[in-house]
Structures are given as structure tokens and as C-alpha cells.
Amino acid sequence: MRFKRGQSVEIALKEEGFQGSYYAGIVLTRLQDNDYIVEYKTLVNDEETRLLRDVINGVDIRPVPPEIKVSSFGLCEKADAYDNDGWWSGTVTGRKGVMYNVYFEGCREEIAYPLFRLRLHQEWKGGKWVVGDSEMV
């Protein structure tokens, strides 16, 4: 997929400790070989003077997923939790009151989140958003 200048996207970070996370960004320009210069919306440079910019290969970029309103999550349901300025993919392992426990395989941690910090997990496959076994445009 080709992304356009100014398009809001999510960028997969593949560095150790960041697997399974996506960070909001905007495409600044397209380079050769399917590379893009992106500017993150929540991450800053080492000096903390401006938003972080980076060259990212297109395979690590996806459009922003459509918002799907959910009123609750079930046990073993895949969810993304907003934490540390990005979205992290995990599995709901329980609920206590208004808090949902989410287990993250990559770091083997379980953390509790309120519903407003969770979203239904979606995968970008073949140019379509996939939730479970159903596809969306």
C-alpha cells in the first residue's frame, strides 16, 4: 500500500521491548524503495525539543484503524491497550469492577486498564481491516 503525504498512520515498532506496539504518526514524504519519513504524534527526539521523525519501511506502516465502539470485553478477547504513548496488543484475562486485565505475551505482563484505554484489536491484512474472522473495508 502506498501512503500519501499528510496521511495519519500507525507505525509498528520492532525494537526489543516494543514488539506488538503501534504508535500514531503522520507521513511527511515517500522515499524510494517503499520507505517513508514519518513524524510520530506522541514520541519526541532525544533532546525532547520536537516530535520524533524517522525513516520507516512501508511494511511497518498501516492506516489508522476504524473506531469500533465497544461497551465491554470478554475473557480471551484480543484488545489493544493505550499505554506508554502507543497501542499495545494483548489478551483480556479478566475483569474486576471497571478494570480489565490485559496480558501481553511479549513482555509476559498483565496490566489492568479502564475501558476507555482499550480498543478492539484489528489486523491490517490484504488491504482490509480484519477483526477475528470478519473483514471490514
Secondary structure as GFF3:
##gff-version 3
##sequence-region A 1 137
A	DSSP	beta_strand	8	13	.	.	.	ID=ss1
A	DSSP	beta_strand	21	30	.	.	.	ID=ss2
A	DSSP	beta_strand	35	44	.	.	.	ID=ss3
A	DSSP	beta_strand	51	57	.	.	.	ID=ss4
A	DSSP	three_ten_helix	58	60	.	.	.	ID=ss5
A	DSSP	beta_strand	61	63	.	.	.	ID=ss6
A	DSSP	beta_strand	78	83	.	.	.	ID=ss7
A	DSSP	beta_strand	86	96	.	.	.	ID=ss8
A	DSSP	beta_strand	99	104	.	.	.	ID=ss9
A	DSSP	beta_strand	109	114	.	.	.	ID=ss10
A	DSSP	three_ten_helix	115	117	.	.	.	ID=ss11
A	DSSP	beta_strand	118	120	.	.	.	ID=ss12
A	DSSP	beta_strand	123	125	.	.	.	ID=ss13
A	DSSP	beta_strand	128	131	.	.	.	ID=ss14
A	DSSP	beta_strand	134	136	.	.	.	ID=ss15
###
